[in-house]
């Protein structure tokens, strides 16, 4: 069920009056007072800008931080960061892909075959370990 702007502001710890001021000064692309339920785009925008407000950014700082970004501010806080040294927003690098366990096993078996390690391939006792594979 979609949240109302007021419900989301409560979750974020953003004062309702402050959220309405964001629209009044042009830092929010929609009027939270007239929107009954947030669609995905508006929710992402309010979460992004609201997180900055909740962190203590006031209008002057918000204006400076948001100036290089395109409106509406539909940026995911878990995908972008502000690089203070260059004073610009940057995308976070893509996380490395999780290794595929099947591919790892297949590669290991192939390397054993290439090395001619028949003992390990057949699961024979490894000398000195006292166990079978």
N, C-alpha and C positions, 0 to 999 in steps of 0.2 A: 504494500500500500504506500503510495507516494506521501512524503512528508510535506507539511506546510512550511513556508519559510520561517514562521515563528518557532515551530518545533525544531527545525534544524539549527536555528540560532541558539535555542536553549541547549541543544546537544553540544554545540561548539563553544558555548560560554560567551556568546556575543550579545550585547545589550540590544533589545529590539529597536530602540530609538536610534542607536548607532547604525544598525542595518538599514534603516530607512534613510538615514543621512548619506549612506554610501550611494544610494540611487540619486538623491538630491544633488550631490556634487559630481555625479557622472562616473563614479567608480563601480557601479553595478549596472548592468544593461537592462534590468527589469525592476519594476516597482514591487517590492516585497509585500506592500500593503494590499495590493489588488490581486495578487496571485494566490489562489486558494491551495493549489497542490503543485509541487515542483516537478517538472519533467527532468529528464536526465541532464540535459544541457544546463538548465538553471541550477540544479542541485550541485553540479560540479563547479560552476562559477561561484556560487555562494560558499561552498566549502573552501575553495581556493582563497578568495578574498577574505572570508570570515576567519580563516586560520591566521592570516596576517594581522587582522584586527585583534583576535584573541591573544596573539603573541605580544601585543602592545603597540603596534604601528598606528600612528595617528595619520590624519588626512595628508599632511605634507609629505610624510615618508611614503605613504601608500601611493600618492601621485607620482613620486619619483621612482618607486619600485615598479609600478605598473606601466609607466610611460612607454617602455620599449615593446610591450606586449600588445597583441591585437585583441580588440573587444569582439565578442564577449570573452571574458577571461575563463575559458573552459580548459584550464590546465590542471592536471592531476598533481597534487603535491608529492606523490610518491614517484613521479617521473621527471620532475624538474627541480632545480635548485638555483639559488642566487649566488653567483660568484662575486664576492665582495671586491676582490682585487681588480677584476675587469669591469665591475659594475654592470653585469649583464646576466640574463637568465641562461641556463644551460640545461640540456637534456642529460639525465643520468645515463650512464652506459647500460646497455642491455646486460642483464645478468648472464653468466655463462650457462649454457644448456646443461642439464643434468645428464650424466653419462648413462647410456643405455646398457643395463646389466646383460642383456642377451648379446649385444655387440661385444662387450668386454669378454664374455665367456667364449664367444666365437673366435675373437682375436687370439685369446690365450691358447685355445685348442689348436688353431692354425700355427701359432709359434712353436708349440710342442711338436706338431707334425713336421714342420720344417727342420727342427733341431733333431728329429729322430728320437725323441724322448718317449719311447714305447712304454717304459715302466710307469711313468706318470699317467700316460693315456689309458693304460689298462688298470690303473688304480692299485698297483702293487705296493708292498711295504717299502717305505722310504727308509734307507739305511740310517740308523741312529735315531730315528724319531719314535720307533716303537708303535707306530699306528698305521692303519691303512687309510688311503684316501678314498 
